[in-house]
Amino acid sequence: YKNIILIYNILTFFAFALSGFGTYLLVDYLVKNKFAAFISGLIFAFCPFHLVKVSFINYLSTQWIPFYILFLLKSFNEEKSKYFNIFFAGLFLLFNTLICEIYGLFAVLFTLSYLAYCMITEKKYSQRKRIFFRCFAVFFLFLLLFSPVLYSMGKFLLEEGTEILSSTFENAKFESVDL
């Protein structure tokens, strides 16, 4: 407990540094321009959302988002080291979900949207099939890695029954920002 402030500061530093570095790698992969990638990394690392959420480590930890998108795109587009890219896409999806379930949900929504885009724009059936199966492999690996957490959650819900869900809905009424 003596070093909790030091640990929090280290986590905060790495959240900023890895967010910038991950965005740098992603943008460099997409546009092949190191200067644009560097500026993009700075913008993402020090965006107002990041600075406002400094007191919430789970919201602050956006560093896994660009890494997930990078390896997802590489797994769709690259033939060499496809298993490596699929593995890391699944792993970074797991990290996103473990650090903040909202970021995991956003990553899944991004993936499904990008998959739909690829299915619509890709003319060759073999390419669409390849992309679909690689996306399936990423999700399968994620579910495999996330299964212990899902098991614990399911077990908890079965033991607690509807009490936990009803209290969650009651809390949602008071914590909601809706009118």
C-alpha positions, 0 to 999 in steps of 0.5 A: 500500500505504500507504493500505490501512488507510484504504481498509479503514476507508472500506469498513467505514464505508460497509458500515455506513452503506449497510446501514442506509440500504438497510434504511431504504429497504426498510422504509419502502417496505414499511410506510410508517413512517419511524420503524420504518424508521429503527429497522430500519436501525439494527438491521440496520446494527449487528446482532451479525453485522455487528460480529463480521464486521468483519475480513472485508470480504466478510461485512461487506458486507451493504449490497447485500442490502436494496437488491436486495430493495427493487428486486426488490419494486418491479420486481414491484409497480410499473408505472411505471419497471419497467425502471429497477427491473429494471435495479437489481435485476439490478445489486444482485444482481450486487453481492451476488454479486461481494462474497460469492458466499454473499450472491448465493446467498441473494439467488437463494434469496430470489427463488425463494422469493418467486416461488413465494409470488407464484405461489401467492397471486396469483389472476390469471394475468396478474399471475403471468405479469407477475411471472414475466417480471420475475423472469426479466428480473432473472436474465437481466440478472444473468447477462448482467452476470456472464457475464465472471466465469462465462467466466473460471471455466469457462475456469479449470476446463477448464484445471485439470481435476479437480485444482482440484475435488478439492483443494476437496473435500479442503479442505472436509473440514478446514474444515467445522464439521460433526461 
